[in-house]
Amino acid sequence: MKSFASALCLLLLACSDRSGTGGNDNVLLNENETTVALSPGTQPVRIGEGGPAFQACNSLGRVVNLPSDEAYLPVRAAPFAEADELMRLDAGAQLRVCTRSIDQRWMGVVVAPKEAPDTDCGVAAPVASPRAYTGPCKSGWVSSAFIRLIAG
């Protein structure tokens, strides 16, 4: 019985929140007990997830349904609203959809330059295996609520 109580205490101790943040993993307390927000960092867009028989980015999308108080859709460095903004897309802008976040709320996209919107950005052909997109166009994450798939 004594070993059961010890094991239970160790289990409860391991599960307890000793950070002082109330379970919020995106907050860090420094030595002065002030709250500092942690950045979610960056997450590269992956291409080739459909396999070597399909285009590196299978779908084409368009920016739609922006709220009336928003003039643009931010492209972020990671699939989080708190991630750094990399660029802005106007309503109607086209993009290549390459991947999605696990919760389907974010799309990893590749965006051709405005002056050459028909550029395939190196994602129209298959790739041998899934990998992070490295260029030549810009890539990032957008909220899937504002993208309408138009092909693929």
N, C-alpha and C positions, 0 to 999 in steps of 0.2 A: 504494500500500500504506500509505503514511503517513496519508493521509486516512481510510482504512478503520479504522486503529487509533485515530485521533482520534475518529471517529464512534462506535466501540465503547466507548471510554472515557466519552464523553458519555452514551451510552445507559445504561451501568452506573451512572454517577453519578446520573442521573435516577431510576433504579429503586431505589437504595439507601435504607435506613432510617437517616436521620441524626437522628431525634428522640430516640433513646435509650430508646424505649419498647418495643422488640422487635416493632414492627409493630402495637401496640395503639392504635387510633385514638381510643379512649375515655379515654385517659390523657394528662395534660399534665404536664410537669415544670416547676416554677417555678424561680426563681433559686437557691433553696436545695437543689435536686435532690430535693425531696419530691414524691411522687405525689399528684395531685389528679384526682379522677374528673370527667369532663365529663358534663353532663346532656344527655340526648337532646332536651330541650325539649318542645314541644307540636306536635301535628299535629291540626288540626281534622278532625272526621268529615265526609265528603262525602256529600251526598244527591243524588238525581236521576241516578245513574250509569246507570240502565236506560233513560233517555230520556224524552221528554215524554209518551209513551203509557202509562207505568207510574207507580205510586206512588213518591214520593220515596225511601221505604225499603220495599223489596219483601217483606221477611221478618219474621216474628214468631218470637222465640226465648224459651227458658226456661233459667234457670241449673240445671244438673244435675251430678251426679257430683263434688261437692266432696270433696277428700281429708278423711279423718276428723279430721285435725289442723287443718283450716281451717274456720272458721265462716262465712266470707263469700268472695265473689269481688271482688277490687279492680277498679275502673274506673280506667283510667290516662289520662293526658293525651296519650300517644303510644303507638304499637304496640311498646313495649319494656318489659321487666320493670323496668328502672331508672327509668322515667318516674314523675312525681309521681302519687300516688294522689288521685283526685278524689272518689270516694265508694265505698261498699261495697254489694254486692248479696247478699241472703240466698238460700239454696237455694230454688228455685221462683219466683223473681222473673221477671217478663216484661219483655221489651225489644224494641225495633225494631232489626233488623239492616239497616244502610244500605250498608256497604262492607266490604271485607276488605283486609288487607295483601297485598303481592305474594306473600309466602311462605305465605299462607292460615293463618297461626298466630294472627292477631288479627282481631277483628271490630270495626268501627266501629259503635257503637250509640247509640240515643237511648232514654232511660229516663224514663217518666212518673213523676210523684210517687206515693209510697206511698198517700197519701190519695185519689188519683184515678187508679187504674191503667188506666182505660179511655180516658184522654185520648190523642188521636192525636198531640199535640205538633207539629202542622203538617206531618206527614210521610205522612199517609194519601192525600193528593191529589198529582197530578203537579206537577212544577216544570218551568219552561221549559228550563233547562239545568243541568248539574251545578254545585254550589257547596258552600261550607262551611256546615254547619248552625250557625245563630245563635240558636236558642231557639224557644219559651219553656222547653222542658224541658232537663234535663242531658244531656250527651253525652260520649262517651269511647271508650276501647278496652278490650276484654276478651279473654282467652285463648279461642280457639275450642274448645279441648279441653273446656270446661265449659259449652258452649251446645248445646242441642238445638233445631233448627228445628222449629216446630210449625205454621207456615203460611207459604206463599210460596215 
